[in-house]
């Protein structure tokens, strides 16, 4: 588990935070372009966030970019989510990236339900390998510009 007690640990922590900031900006630029290019509706929104959570396995740092939108005549909010993150455990780091959509009613090619459009998880990585893989995962997320079209936007 990452425990900042020495110069090497502090350097690793700084690298993790710097990279997460850069990846957040990269994903934010991509999702903002998607939001501007598609009409998600009058009461839609895009919420970018960096989430820090403590789990039993260890701390998790996650980029989470969520589109929320309403179907015409529907009172329930549907969501499209792009996320990527790293969890630091005693057995190594876990990186995970996902694009999923939670639809209250059918949209495009998808029925009402939660649909996972992209998922990748890799366990037991060193911090440096995890950061490298996380960069690749965010790059992969940023190539998924067809998702709003698949939803009918």
N, C-alpha and C positions, 0 to 999 in steps of 0.2 A: 504494500500500500504506500502511496506517496505520502511522505511525512517530511516536511521541510525542517530539517535539523542542521544541514550543512550547506556549503556553497554549491555543491553539485545538485542537491535537492532544490535549492532556491532557483538555480538556473533552469532546471527541468520545469518547475512550476511557472516560471516566467515564460518559457517557451510554450507551454500548454496554453496559458492565458492569451499570449500574443497570437498564436495560431487560431484559437477559437474566435478571437476578435476579427481576424482577417477573414476567416471562413463565414462568420456571421454576416460580414459586409458583402461577401461574394454571393451568399444565398439571398440576402436582402435585395441586392441589385437585381438578381434574377426574378425573385417573386414580385418585386415592385413592377418590373417590366411586364410580367404576366398580368398583373392586376390592371395596369394601364391599357394593355392591348385587348382585354376582353371585358365584355359587359356582364359583370357578376350580379347586376341588379342594383336598385336604388338603395336598399338597406344592407349592402354588402360591406365587408371590411377586411383588411389584412393586418394581422397582428404578428410582428416579428418579436421574438423573445430569446433570451439565453436563460435557461432554467438550470438551477443547481439544486440537486436533491440528494438526500442522504438515504441510502438503501442498506440493508443488512450486509450485502456483499461489499459495499464501499460507496464513495461519493460518485455522483454522475454529473457531468457537465454536458448539456444538450442544447443545440440550436433548434428552435421550434418556430416555424413560420406557418400561420394558420389563416386561411381564407374562410370567412363565414358568409353565407348567402341564404336567401329565402327563395323558394319556388313561388311562382306567381300564385297568389291566393292561399299560400301556406303560412301558417303561424310558427312552424318549427324551423329552427336554424339547421342548415346542413353545413358541413365543414370539409375542406380540402387541406391536408396537412403535409408539409415537407419537414422532415426532422433528421438530425444526425447528431451523434454524441459519443462520448467516451465515459466508461465507468472504470474506476481504478479499484482493483481488488487485490487481495493478498496473493492470488494465483496468477496475476497479470491483468492487463487491460482488456476491456471488451469495447469494440467499436460497433456501432449499429446505425444504419441509415434506413429511412422508410418514407414512402409516399403512400398515404392512405386517404380515403374519402369516406365520410360518414353521411349518408344520404337519408333524409327523412321521406323522400319520395323519389321515383325514378328520374334519372338525369342521363341524357345521351345514351350510351351503351350499357349503363349500369342501373340495376334495380335498387330499390330502397333497402339499405343495409350498410354495413361497413365493408369496404373493399380495399384490399392491400394491392397497390399497383407496383410497388417496388419494395423489396426488403433484403437487406444483407446484414449479417451479424458475424463477427469474427471474435473468437475468445482467445485468451491466454497469450496476448501480445506484450512485448516490452513497450514501454511508453513511447520510445522513438518509432517503433514499428506501428504502433496504434495511431500516432499522429500522422504518419505517412499515409496509412490506409484511410484515415478520416478525410484527408485532403482528396484522395481519389473518390471517396464516397460522395463528398459534396460536389465535386466536378460531375459525377454521374447524375446527381439530382438536378444540376443546372443544365442538363441536356434534355430534360423531360418537359419541354415547352408544348408538347402536344396534349398534355393532360386536360387543360380547359376545353380544347376542341373535342376530346373524347367525351367530355361531360355535356357537350352541346352549347358551349358558350361561344 
